[in-house]
């Protein structure tokens, strides 16, 4: 076995040597000494083997001569042999008589005798002192064979007397019949020669056979060495897998720890409510603003101040709806959603110039842009406040006019005085950047009030979904897919499911239209239509929203009676947030408080807010501003925008809370950014999705001036990403590179000031790598320092690297180590790069100016190439798993059905049997009794009826008796082989399919958990026909809390969903989390999504996991990651 492992080590060494570059030469030199000693040891073993084979050959030849002696007994003695070969008889030198006739003969004499057909004669003395010595002789022949020889001392088999007698007797016989003897001798000689040749041939065959046996043993040794090598490689791979699983479990534990900490914080808040002296509340909203409320913040005096009589606190008024033009004078809606009456009422010159600006940006026509700006400037000079607002924007970015902050500020001041809300937003943000909170708070207060009024009375109050069109330096394709409105394929799939009677899809579409989500414009009429259809299909969540629609009069005539009916039905279904709506209806009576309190007990944010309003106004309760403040904080913590507005007024006026202009400004800004002017964000995104980058840049730049951080980063990203294609307009035509980069850097800085840590990091990268500008390590360091102040781990690492190499910062290895350590403390994911960086520091400190350090310094240039190579290898491996050729058995099943029919083929690639389960949708036919057994590596096909829909899953670990009764380890359907329409018991991986008249829909879902890897692949279809499924073995990476183990507990057989494991609304998307806005991906669903990106991971997952195809057959494969 030592030889085998040595061969294995030599093989590994040669492979390593073939892959070694200049850096690996050092490792080669270190390992040479040990390899040399192993080589010497192998040579010794070979020499011993050769010695053994030589001895074995001699023994075989002696046995051969023995056989010759047995066949030819009539041998005479050759007396002259001893005189010619004295070296074979050194023990008999003292006996120099004529009878010194030892029976030794050399190989050459034996050959001569055979060729001349002469007899071979041996003679020896019987003298006991005359012992034969054959140690130096080539060959010893004895008459009676070797069987008589026991050792060297009894080699004499016949005495001399006996030999003399034999000779005498021979002479007598010779005298009697000489002719007869001569004839007999000739015959004997002929017989001996024939016999000897026969034996030579036989022994040669035997030698060939032994050679073959030795060759087989050599091959067996080589095979054993290869098996040992394979075993070692397998152990190494298993070790790597274990290490990866350990890291994965650690990450899951860390994520769960974060979630547990959040739960603890929530529990602490519930305890704090019981003791006013220890009351502290943390608010988390769109950006990382943290507010801690204590008794010191509460204002014990001056609680009234007329706040209870203020009209802007009237949550329950019945004001008449207003148009967006009334809420936002000079709105750009007339450009994107033309309304002839509105255009005629406004300044025609202003709207004409605005249209031309947008057209010039789309077409890249700077001549038209010049004409448009001139037209706007003329209207501005005539006193049009909206045109003055546009001129403030033009001077602010330097478009067709020299950039001038003073002129921009002046024009915005005039426009704001004339009632333009967008200029008020721009001025407020300017004051905020300069920490002029006393002026900023006045403007933001007015804007926030308008925004709140738009929530209450606007026909089409916008709901802003801040969509970041980029992720780092790349396009954020995942977010963009969710923002295409009715043109989005995902929405069309959802709409198709709703039309087929899917109640959940109906509810989702109603939500999208009601709130204006996913790029859709709000349409209360369509929302009402889909909510009513969902209720008819038994969807209770729609009842609550129907009650709200009738209570608000959104798209219908206000009807409190119908609203109460729907809300009461919803409350009976366990939707406790409906109690908030019931309280709203009873607000003018004294029964509202009880309903609001029921909503509060079930953690409804609107319930907290409305109860706070009751205490603030003293409606049905004793007026208590302090208690109202606490309810507002809870509602704000849940993201209720109107609660932020109430708290902002309290901080602004000092009612209920101590006066704090900075906090008031921050909260007002959060509310103001949801005002009607935020529609610009939706129009900008629509333009970008249509490929109109120039128009998107203008709209995002306008919003960036108004202080929207997402717009600032989006505009900067477009300038950097698209360059000249961004249609950027400068002072005298298209932007120069300098103008474009300066504008982008300015936008990144503003975004960074508002908490976008990635923005400052990008600025640093641009200066460090010279992206679009000259390399400037000093300015790069300044940008990284700014990002570091926001606890950005990457920025800390970069600062350490610059100190290590003396780039833009002093060469200081101690500071470099400090920044590396801080980076690891800020982000545990930085462990690997930090470890490598610390190793580099050690080498630089101990082996400065050596080849090894130069190799380390070259790694940043080599890494991108290696990274690309790894990505290509991984991609090819995944593609090979997916795009495997059809198995012969599968192809045979496909050919067995007519082309016009849809066929589903179940193919088991697992190493064990699988029992597929089939559950049809309501009203659909049952196929194959609902279940059957599918052996390993076998396929089974079924013909699907037209327009059929249902789900499939796999069961394993099943045991059934002859009657079909039994039990499965996972996916069991009531203990029956034929499920008969029953569903599988979670956890189970589900494949869902719906056949349409023109388009089929299919997906693989992990919402009910995971038990088997599963995939769906369309065959011979048309359209996109993409792959859907989960090819990863989630059982190997399942978090401990979700694992389902075998009876003996030795292995994981399934992985539960977080909903099944914890039964929490957060994981099940129920209760307060029963909508896409509140039910977000959790740490557990993210694990599923990363492992299986082509499968649904939770109830409100991205619908892009649904695939489509037309007129195809489908292969449902179990264990698709296995290869045969």
C-alpha angles and dihedrals in degrees: 000000000000088000090050093052090045091054088047092052091047089052093049090046093053091048091050091047091052090054097042119112128185092294094053094053090086092058090050093056092049093054098045097087096057092046091052093056090049089054093052090051091053092052091055090052091052093052091052090051092052091051090052092051091051092054091047091053092054092052092051092052092052090052088052092054090049090059090051091053091051093052097045109041095159099086124148126211122260105211099183094061095086094054091056097044108042092151090071091054105049093136091062101052091112092062104069097168129122092257095067093121110147115175102240127127133174125240091247093054090047090054091048091051093051093048092050091043091236123153118256111234127192124187130177139172125253092217108126091214092053096075118181116244116198101162093107097037126101096220142008122202123191127187097226096042134252093287089084094057113093098164141334095282096060097045090116106089102167131039125230093246091056090051092049090052090051090050092049092048089050092054091053091051090047092054092048098048113005096160094051092051093049091052091048092050092052091051091048092050091051091047092049093052093049092046092048092051091048091052092048091055091047094050090047090056089048090052090052090051092051089050090055091050090052090050090053091051090050091051091048089053091052091048090051090051091051091048090051090051091049091049092052092049090048091052090050091050091048089051090053091049091051091050091050092049090049090053091047092051089048092053091048090050091051092050091048089049089055090051091048090052089053090051090049090051090052091050090049089055091053089053092046091058089065094058118046093192092061098038114141125160130187119210121204119186140151094313127030098274111150121196123187114195120202136159088270089065093053115092108224094192136051096030095156111047088152094288092131090060096047113119094214090066091058101114094168102051123127101223119168116257117265130207123245089247088062092047095041112026111203092025117173091224091100088064096050098030104028119215114179095204093053094048092051092050092052130062107292091201091055094050092044091054092044091053090051092050091054093044092049090050091051095047097037089236107153091179090060089045090056090050091048094050091048090052092049091048090053091053090047092053087052089060102259104154093204092053088048088055090054091050090052087055092047094052091043095061098028098243113163088336132068110270109258124170091191094054090045092052092047095052092047090051091054092046093049090051087053092055102262106152095197091058089049088055091050093049093046091053091048090053091046092054089053092048091243092145096162091064097034093053093056093054095041090049091057092045093048091051090054090048092051091049088052088055091054107036111012117113091219109019107180122238108208118221102187101219116192106207093200138051108203106310095339134076114268095233094169093060094042092055088062095054107058096098119206091348091063114108090219091057091047090053090050091048090050091052090050091051088052090057103266104154094198091053090050091052092049093051090049090053092050092053095041096052099027094242133164093028094305123133115238112266114173092183092059090042090054090049094054095041091055091049090048091052090052087056092051101262105149097188091071091062093069093051092047088056090051092048092054092042092052096037090233106171092340138061111281110260118174093184093059090041091056092048094053094043092050091052090049092051090052088054090059098260096137094181085073088073086070090060092047089052089051089057093049094043095117092052130060097255096073095085093061092053093046089049090053089053090048092050087058093048097251109165094209089051090056091048096049092045087052090053090052092053091043093052097031094237109165091340138064109277110258117169093183092055090046089053092056093051090049090053092053092049091047090050087059091051100260103160095202089056089057088053093053092048091047091056090049092052089044098049100029092238110146091345132055113264113268117165095187093056091042091053092049093050094044089053092053090055096040092056088065093059126117092273089068087080085089087076093059093047091047091052092047090052092049093049090052090053095253095135095163094057091044090053092052093049095045090046090053091052091044089059088053091057104259106150094201090053091049093054093042093052092046091049092051090051092050098039102043100031109179091004090065089082089229111181117213136182097294107014130314117007118269117228089259093051093047095049094044091051092048093048091049090053093047090052092052091049090049091053089057094055104276098136092179091062094063089044091055091050090053091049091050092055094040097051096030094241104174093340141052117286110264115174093183094057090042089056090050091053092047090050089054091051090046090058086063091054095254108169094201091055091051091051091049092051090052090051092050091050090048092054099031094240112155089333132066116278102257122151092188093057090044091057091047092055092046090053092048090051091055091047091052096047125019089200088072092070096105098048091041091051091051091046092052089049088052090051091053091050092047091051096047103028105031117169094016132128090252093059091048089052090052091050090054094056095089088062094046097044098073090054092049091046091053091049092051092049091051092049092049092047092051091049092052091045090052090054092051103036100049119147117262115271114245091241091051093047090051091054091049092053092050095071130065117260093239093062126075112239128195117202120197109209120187112205092164120113090238135048119278127204107212116213124208125198118180122209118254111297095013127121121265112241125212091347090293098287148027142169120271116191122217116285092010133118134213126190134205131186112233119219116238115280091008120160133183146108138271131202139169128245123198139178089043129163120187132174126223092277091057096252121131143094139276126213091226135011095021116173105204098309095291132122090217106050091202093208097317120131128240121267111249136281093061135131109239131206113200126194135178120187113212132190091253106004134035123211124205139162144160115241131203093181089109093043133258135283106149136022107252140176142180120215122182118220128201094358134131131234127038093327094178128181119263128188151075113274096170122096099240091181087073093056101030114137114249094246092057100044124120109198133200120260092267091046094232100117141025112248100176143006120226125220115249088247093058093043100047104016090215125152089230091061097033095047092233135129111006088001094053096115137060092252096060101027105076133167113285130208090264097048089048089058089054092046095050092049094042111025091167094060137072110260102183140001098276098035123144107290090219084091086077111091128203135208138160128232096345139144117233134220115205106198126194115209094005090176091069118094126207 
